[in-house]
């Protein structure tokens, strides 16, 4: 398994299952956040670190998503 932090692993579990990270405020991003959902938060720094490893990218809408490599490595992990 890739050498990443616990927070990065938590983020990848969600992104690999086709969720996206949406801007919340400042440099904070929310995954699966909403009115009735707690979701997961992460920083821009976390997403950029994962991008450097080839696991995340920005899609056409400005959201952070998993790359195919990220999905292959992390999609089997339960959320």
RAGI-V458158 format. One record per pair of residues at least 24 apart in sequence whose C-alpha atoms are under 10 Angstrom apart, sorted by the first residue. I is the first residue (numbers start at 0). J is the second residue. D is the distance in whole Angstrom. If there is no record, write none. Layout:
BEGIN
I;J;D  I;J;D
END
This chain:
BEGIN
0;72;7  0;73;9  1;52;9  1;54;10  1;69;10  1;72;8  1;73;9  2;52;10  3;48;9  3;49;8  3;52;9  4;45;9  6;39;10  6;40;10  6;41;8  6;42;10  6;45;8  7;41;8  7;42;10  7;45;6  7;46;8  7;48;8  7;49;7  8;49;9  8;73;8  8;76;9  9;39;8  9;40;10  9;41;9  9;73;10  9;76;9  9;77;10  9;78;8  10;39;7  10;40;8  10;41;7  10;45;9  10;46;8  10;49;9  10;65;10  10;73;10  10;78;10  11;46;9  11;49;8  11;54;8  11;55;8  11;64;9  11;65;7  11;69;7  11;70;8  11;72;9  11;73;6  11;74;8  11;76;9  11;78;10  12;65;10  12;69;9  12;70;9  12;72;9  12;73;6  12;74;6  12;75;8  12;76;6  12;77;7  12;78;6  13;38;10  13;39;9  13;64;9  13;65;9  13;70;10  13;73;9  13;74;8  13;76;9  13;77;9  13;78;6  14;54;9  14;55;8  14;63;8  14;64;6  14;65;5  14;66;9  14;69;8  14;70;8  14;73;9  14;74;8  15;54;9  15;55;9  15;64;8  15;65;5  15;66;8  15;67;8  15;68;9  15;69;6  15;70;4  15;71;8  15;72;8  15;73;6  15;74;5  15;75;8  15;76;9  15;78;10  16;64;10  16;65;8  16;69;10  16;70;7  16;73;8  16;74;6  16;75;9  16;76;9  16;77;9  16;78;8  17;64;7  17;65;7  17;66;10  17;70;8  17;74;9  18;62;10  18;63;9  18;64;7  18;65;8  19;55;10  19;57;9  19;58;9  19;61;10  19;62;6  19;63;6  19;64;5  19;65;8  20;46;9  20;57;9  20;61;9  20;62;6  20;63;5  20;64;7  20;65;9  21;60;10  21;61;8  21;62;5  21;63;7  21;64;9  22;61;9  22;62;7  22;63;9  28;62;9  28;63;9  30;63;9
END
